[in-house]
Amino acid sequence: MRINPQFLPRQTGFTLLEMLVVLVIIGLLAGLVGPKLFSRLDASKVQTAEAQIKMLRGAIEMVRLDMGRLPQAKEGLALLETAPVNAREAARWRGPYLDDAIPSDPWGNAYQYAVPGADGKDFALYSLGADGKSGGEGDAADIGLLPKQ
């Protein structure tokens, strides 16, 4: 019995050349779209830092209302979570002033707190930006209420 090859199922699939063409196209698209997405990611981190600084600033102002003073430089932001050692001040402390722990900035660094701030501000509260160093430009610039220079 002889089988006609016309009735056999044909094997279908992609050739190596077709696969390479598809991979090159995907690579080109990723090369064009990727940088745009990463620039958006950096901008969103700056916006997150600004929002967290506003939240921390509000908590510091609540401390001022309750205790009649700002956290001292040596107490820093820890006063938002932990009552002062002085019994008289601890009686006026109404914390913790945050629902969760003090957040790190979007780049994983601690927020900086200093007394006094720049331009007549009572305090400085800021992130060192993407580079984790004072100063910088763009995404590496310091964000928030900056200290005296």
Sequence and secondary structure as in RCSB ss.txt:
>XXXX:A:sequence
MRINPQFLPRQTGFTLLEMLVVLVIIGLLAGLVGPKLFSRLDASKVQTAEAQIKMLRGAIEMVRLDMGRLPQAKE
GLALLETAPVNAREAARWRGPYLDDAIPSDPWGNAYQYAVPGADGKDFALYSLGADGKSGGEGDAADIGLLPKQ
>XXXX:A:secstr
    GGGS       HHHHHHHHHHHHHHHHHHHHHHHHHHHHHHHHHHHHHHHHHHHHHHHHHHHHSS   TTT
GGGGGTS  SSHHHHHH     SSS     TTS   EEESSBSTT S EEEE TTTTSSS SGGGS EEE B  
